[in-house]
Amino acid sequence: MNFSKFQTELRPLLVFNTRDIHKIEIDFNSVNLNNWLNLDYIVKLTKGVYTFADTTIDKRLLYYAANKLIDPSYVSCETALSYYKLLDDEDSVVSVNPIKTYEYKSIEGKFKFHKSKPLLMKDYNLVMLNQHTFKIATPEKAIVDFFFFNPKYLMRKQIKDLAFERNGLREKVEADKINSISTDFKNELLERRIRNFINIFMR
């Protein structure tokens, strides 16, 4: 397959992986992929996930790439909180998935995946990106995920030192929803951390 045909077939996907490539040509020669990378025709976003060199690479594209790297997954924790402007920016893209705990570094950034129970893979939004969508936790789910996967934040003083945006929390987040989501985890220590968080930042 020449690059012209490759581009025609895969450009509509915005971001593509090796599975997408083999769908259009089962015996695709991976040497071509390496050659096109070296020629700067395509860009590797993360392991096995690529886009075309003239595609604008921004945070939302990386969120979409994270969804593609492990499917199903959704962006959450610090990354989602940064997206909603509730917490300081994070360099890595943090996601939740039901398959495995995983980290991968690339030139474009660090991708981190927390493993969760399949029943907890909910409470996320679908955000449009061109003709595609990526999954990102609701503000309330991102907060619960953050405290579940960061158990070091337990005591009030530790939580108080976190750089949450108080005004944004009061405008965008519902305490009742946080409490409801946290009970799904059936974790008393998590519920204690959530109570401390709400009392500090949302009262």
HELIX and SHEET records of a PDB file:
HELIX    1   1 PHE A    3  LEU A   10  1                                   8    
HELIX    2   2 ARG A   11  LEU A   13  5                                   3    
HELIX    3   3 THR A   18  ILE A   24  1                                   7    
HELIX    4   4 SER A   30  ASN A   38  1                                   9    
HELIX    5   5 LYS A   59  LEU A   69  1                                  11    
HELIX    6   6 CYS A   77  TYR A   83  1                                   7    
HELIX    7   7 PRO A  118  LEU A  120  5                                   3    
HELIX    8   8 PRO A  139  PHE A  149  1                                  11    
HELIX    9   9 ARG A  156  LYS A  160  1                                   5    
HELIX   10  10 ARG A  166  LYS A  172  1                                   7    
HELIX   11  11 ALA A  175  THR A  183  1                                   9    
HELIX   12  12 GLU A  188  PHE A  201  1                                  14    
SHEET    1   A 3 PHE A  16  ASN A  17  0                                        
SHEET    2   A 3 VAL A  49  PHE A  52 -1                                        
SHEET    3   A 3 ILE A  42  THR A  46 -1                                        
SHEET    1   B 4 TYR A  74  VAL A  75  0                                        
SHEET    2   B 4 VAL A  93  ASN A  97 -1                                        
SHEET    3   B 4 GLY A 109  LYS A 115  1                                        
SHEET    4   B 4 TYR A 102  SER A 106 -1                                        
SHEET    1   C 2 TYR A 124  LEU A 129  0                                        
SHEET    2   C 2 HIS A 132  ALA A 137 -1                                        
END                                                                             
